[in-house]
Amino acid sequence: MTEPSGEANTLEFKAEQRRSVLLFFATFACVYLVYGFQWTEASPLTDPQSAWAATKFSVALMAILLSHEMAHYWVAKAHGFALSLPSFLPFPAAFGTFGAIIRLRSLPKSRTALLEMGAAGPLAGFAVALIAIAAGLPGTIEHPVPELVWDPAILDVLRAPVPTPTTFEVWITRFGEWTGAAVGPTELPLMILANPPIMDLLGEWVLGAPPSRYASLDPLATAGWVGCLLTAINLIPIGQLDGGHILNALAPRYAPWVSKILIGVALAAGVVWTGWAFWAVLLCVLGAWESLPVPRKPPITMRAKVITAITVVAFWLSFMPSPIEIEGFDLADLNWTTVNGEPISPEIQQDLKAALAERLDPGHSER
């Protein structure tokens, strides 16, 4: 009976390996394509500059994710309990991935084991994110206002008749006003990435000043920013998030109550950044807001307490109350350039001003 069981386990592990590797490369490709097409001005399949930017971002971000998940895996193995191999999750928007998931196959044998397994992933991912930010910051390009590549279709849109808004569009506008993301009729909504504290500190060291609100980050620094966001989210002490594992190991009696309270706080914090409410709902749907059962004895070791202190510092350095903000910019105030990076011609600037004036006052051109 032992030999067949061993053979079955080996075959199952090899199948899991193939699945994990396949998902890794699928996610890598998705990150590459999403960044190339959505975050650069050209196609990463045909333009060398776009391809190089997408390569830097995808390599750095996947290194952050891989180090995070494998740190969980190896520390759990060192403590004598089992995890599955990571399953990376491609996502065709935002940054190209939804992160990765890893499943417990056996419960931790002690509170120290749970704590060190939970802390290992965020600390490893944060370390790689820190390297990516430091390496990418020298490529920061500062702008007094956001810089965008000009598209002639903008004039066509401004000159087109304004349709009567549907009921759905009215509600979307009201929701935008409620969340502070509403924009005017001649404004363009742009996504602004907040600086995590570690980026401000490294900016002072590398550049002499933190990157400004409208700075263009190098793809490596952008990947490091995503790594900080994932680190901060994972370290929130809720349920089966890494921070939840740490709190559960430290105070198993109170962890379930803290988890419930913080789910409510996250839902309310959706007013500040809708992402907090999204993650709170997702955790509830997945049942991941509930803490794992953990043995009360033996107590955690001094080494685990030191790791906890380091993890708190990592959380503080990576946390952003509102990681992504939507700000509306009047089209006339933006820094418009050609594909080659040169300012648009005075004629186009004049056409833009005329189209904006007509948009605000349809009778303007007739007077």
N, C-alpha and C positions, 0 to 999 in steps of 0.2 A: 504493500500500500504506500510505503514511503517514497519509492522511486517514481511511480506515476504522478504522485502529488508534486514532487520536485520538478518533474518534467512539465507538468501543467503550469506551475508557478513560473518556470523559466519562459515558457511560451507566452504567458500572459504579460510578463515583464517586457519581453521583446516587442510585443504588440503595443504596449504602452510607450516604449521608447520610440517606435516608429511614429505613433500618433503625436507624441510630444515634439519630435523633431519636425514633422510635417507642419504642425501648427506654428512652430517657431518661425519657419521660413515663410509660411503664408502670412503671418503677422509682419515679418520683416518686409515683405513685398508690399503689403498694404500700407505700412508706415512710409515707405519710400515713395509710393505713388501719391498718397494723400498729401504728404508734405510738398512734393514736387509740383503737383497740379494746383494745390490750394494756397500754398505759402510762398511760391516763387512766381515770377512773371512769365515763365515759359514752360515747355513740356520737358519733364525729366527723361523722356524717351528719345528726344532729339536734340535738346540743347545741352552742351557740356557744362555750362555754369549751373544750370538748374539741376542737372544730374549730380554734380559734385556737392551742391548744397543738400540735396535729398539724401545722398550717401552719408554725409557727415551726421545729419540728424538721425537717420535710421540706425546707423551703427551705434551712436552714443545712447539713444533711447533703449535699444534692445539690450545693450550691455548693462544698463541700469536695471531693466526688468529681469534679465537673466541672473545677475548677481543677487538681486533681492530673493528670487524664488529658490535658487540653489543654496543660498545661505540657510533658508528655512530647512531645506531638504537635508543638508549635511549635518546641521546642528541637531535636528531631530534624530538622525541616524546615530550620532555620537551619544545621544541620551537613551538609545535603545527603544525608541518607538518609531513607527513607520508613517511616512507620507507618500502620496502618489507623486509621480513626476509632474512638473507644471504643465498646464494647458494654457497656452497663450491665446488671446482673444483678438482677432483682427476686427477693425471697425472702420467703415468707409467714410469717416468724417472726422472733424476735430484734428487729432494727432495720429490717427490711423490705428489706434489700439484701445481696447478697454482694459488693458493690463493683463493679468493672468490669474488663474485660480489653481490652488493645490489642496488636495483633500487629505484629511487625517484617516489613516487606516487602522490606527490603534491609539488609544488615549495615552497621554504622557504619564509617566510613572511617578512624577513628583512635581511640586509647584515650581521648583527651580528649572526643571526640564521645560515646562510650559513657558516660563518667562524667557528663558534664553532662546528657545525656538522662536517665540514671537518677536523678540527684539532683533534677532539676527538679520532678518530680511530687510527691515527699514534701515538699519545701520549700514549694511552692505550697499544697498541701493543709494543711500544718501552719500556715502563715501565716493561712489562713482559719479554721482550727480555733481558733487563738489569739484571733482577733477574736470568734468565737462564744462562747468561754468568758468572755472579759472582758465582753461585752455581757450574758451570761446570769447571771453570778454575783450581781449585785444582787438577783435573784429567788430566791435560795437560801432555803429554809425549814428551820431547824434543829429536830431532834427528839432528845430524850434516848433514845428507843426508836422503832423504826419505827411509822409511823401508817398504818392501813389502814381502809377503809370496811367497816362491819359488814354481813354477809350473814346473815339468819336461817337459811339452809340449813346454817350451821356447826353449829348445835345438833342438827339432824337427823342430820348425819354423825356427830357424837360419840355420839349416842344409839343409832345403828344397831348391830346385832350385828357383832362383829369376826370376819370370815371367816378360815378357816385359810389362811395364805399358800401360794401355789403355789411350785414349785421355782424358777421364773423370778423371782418376787418375793423369794425368799430370796437368790438370787444378786445381785439388784439391791441388796438391803440390805447384803450383804457388800462389794459394790463401793463403795457409799457410805461404809462404814466405812473401807475402804482409802484412799479419796480424801479422807476427812475431811468428807464431805458427808452423813453419816448423821444422821437426826433421830429424836427419840423419838416415842412414840405420841400425845402431846398437843402436839407441836411442829409449827410451820409452817415449811417451808424457804423462805427469802427470798434473793433475789439481791442481793448487796452489790457495788457498783462501787468499785474502788480509785481513789485519786486519782493521776493522773500528776503528776510533779514540777512541770510548768508550772501545773497547777491549784492546787497548794499555794502557789506563788510568787504567782500572780495573786490567790489568795484573801487572802493577807497584804496585798496592795496594795489590793484593792477592798473587802474585808470586814473587814480587821484580823486575820483568822485564816483558815486553810484550812477548807473545808467539812468537817464532821465525818463520821464513818462512816455515820451514819443520816440525814444531811441529804437533803432533797428538792431536786433540782436543777431549775432552769428548763429548758425544752426546748432553748433555745439552748446552754446549757452542756452538756446531755446530748449534743447533736449534736457539740459540740467534743470531748467525751470520746471519742466514737466515732471522730472524726477523729484523735485522738492514738493510739488503738489501731491504726487502719489504718496510720498513719505508722510506728509502731514495728515492726509486723509486716513492712511493705514494706522497711524499712531493715535487716532482719536479713541478713547477707551470705551468702545461700544462692542458688546457681544463678542463675535468671532473675528473682528478686525484685530490686527496685531496689537494695537493699544489695549483692546479688550482682553486679550490673552495676558498681557502684562498686569493689568489691574486685577484680573481674576486670580493670578498667582500671588499678588501682593495682599489682596483682601477678598478672598473668595466669598465671604459672608455678605459683603456690600456691593460687589461687582454687578450682580443682576439689577439692583435698584439704581445704581449709577447709570447703567446701560439704558434703562427705561427713561430716566430723566433726560439723558443726553439725546435720545431719539427725539423727544419733544423739543429740546433746544435746537436741534438741527432743523426740524421742520419750521420752527419760528425764524431761524436764521436764514431761511429761504428769502426773506425780505431783503437781506443784505446781499446774498448771492444765491440765485436759484439752485445752484449745484448742491448746496447743503441739503435742501429739501429733497432733491432728486436722490441723493445717496441714502437719506433716511428712509424714503419709500422703498428703494431697492433692497436695503437691508431687511426691512420688514417682510417684503415679498419673498425673499430668499430664506427667511427664518434665521438670518445670521446675526440678529440682534440678541439672541439668547447665548449666555455664557456656557462654556463646556464644563462638565463635571470634573473636578480636580481633587486629589487627595489633600486633606488638611495637614497631614504630617508626612514627612518631616518639614520643618519651616525652610524658607528659602535661605540660600547661602549668602555670605558676604559678597562673593563674586557677583551673584545675581543682583544684589543691591547696587553695586557699582555700575553694572550694565544698565540698570534702571536709570541711574543719574545721567549717564551718557545719553541714553535714549531721550530723556526729558530735554536735554540741550539740543539734540538733533531736531526734536519737534519744534522747539522755540525758533531755531534757525531756519526752519522750512515753512512755518505756518503763515498763511495769508488770510485775513478775515474775509476779504473779497478778492479772490485770485484773478477774476476776469470781470472787467467793467465795460459797459457799452456807453460810448460817448458819441454824441452827434456833432458833426463838423459841417459848417456851411461850405458848400462846394467851392465858393470863391476864396475861402481861406486856406484851402489845402494846397500843398506844394505839388503841383502836377508836373510830371516829367514825361519825356518820350521813352521808348523802350531802351534807348541808348543812355538814359540817365540825364539828358539835357532838358533844360526848361522848355515848356511849350511856347509856341510863337505868340507875339502880341496879338495877332489876328484871332487865334483860338481863345485867348484870354478875353478879348472883347466880345466874341460870340458867346462865351460862357456867361459873362455879365448880363448880356442882353437877354439870353434865354432864362436866366434866373429872375430878372426883373419881370419878364412876361409871365413866368410861373406864379410869382407872388401877386401880380396884378394883370390878369388876362387882357384888360383894356389898355395896358401900358403902351403896346405897340401901335395902337390906333390913335393915341393922343399926340 
